[in-house]
Amino acid sequence: MKKNMGGVDKLIRLIVAAIFVALYFFGFVSGTLGIVFLVLASIFVLTSSISSCPLYLPFGINTIPKEKK
């Protein structure tokens, strides 16, 4: 899969994933919403680890900074 996520994008996703997991495990969200948060957190971690977001592909989004020459 082609990489289309920059460092800032990956960092934001990991922070949001950590917040979602914390909200669930500290009991602020539960039930169906808690499960949705955990699924989203796992998707954010997975896409961050492979540096590719499938939702970016159809829209042509690429957050990798261009190198200055």
C-alpha positions in Angstrom: 0.0 0.0 0.0 1.3 3.5 -0.9 2.3 5.7 2.1 0.1 8.8 2.3 0.4 9.9 6.0 3.0 12.3 7.3 4.5 12.4 10.8 2.1 15.0 12.2 -0.9 13.0 10.9 0.4 9.8 12.5 1.0 11.6 15.8 -2.4 13.1 16.0 -4.0 9.7 15.3 -2.0 8.0 18.0 -2.9 10.8 20.5 -6.6 10.5 19.6 -6.4 6.7 19.9 -4.8 7.0 23.4 -7.6 9.4 24.4 -10.3 7.0 23.2 -8.8 4.1 25.1 -8.4 6.1 28.2 -12.0 7.3 28.0 -13.1 3.7 27.8 -10.9 2.2 30.5 -11.6 5.0 33.0 -15.3 4.5 32.6 -16.3 7.8 30.9 -17.8 5.9 28.0 -19.3 2.5 28.0 -21.5 0.2 26.1 -21.8 0.6 22.3 -20.1 3.9 22.3 -17.2 2.5 24.2 -16.8 -0.4 21.7 -17.0 2.1 18.8 -14.2 4.1 20.5 -12.0 1.0 20.9 -12.6 0.0 17.3 -11.7 3.5 16.1 -8.6 3.6 18.3 -7.4 0.3 16.8 -8.0 1.6 13.3 -6.0 4.8 14.1 -3.1 2.7 15.5 -3.1 0.4 12.5 -3.2 3.1 9.9 -0.5 5.0 11.8 1.8 2.0 11.9 1.5 1.3 8.2 1.6 5.1 7.3 -1.3 4.7 5.0 -5.0 5.7 5.2 -7.4 3.9 2.8 -9.8 6.8 3.1 -7.2 9.2 1.7 -6.8 7.2 -1.5 -10.0 8.0 -3.4 -9.7 11.7 -2.5 -6.0 11.9 -3.4 -5.0 13.2 0.0 -1.3 13.0 0.9 0.0 14.5 4.2 3.6 13.6 3.6 5.5 16.9 3.4 7.3 17.6 0.1 11.0 17.8 0.3 12.6 21.1 -0.4 15.3 21.1 -3.0 
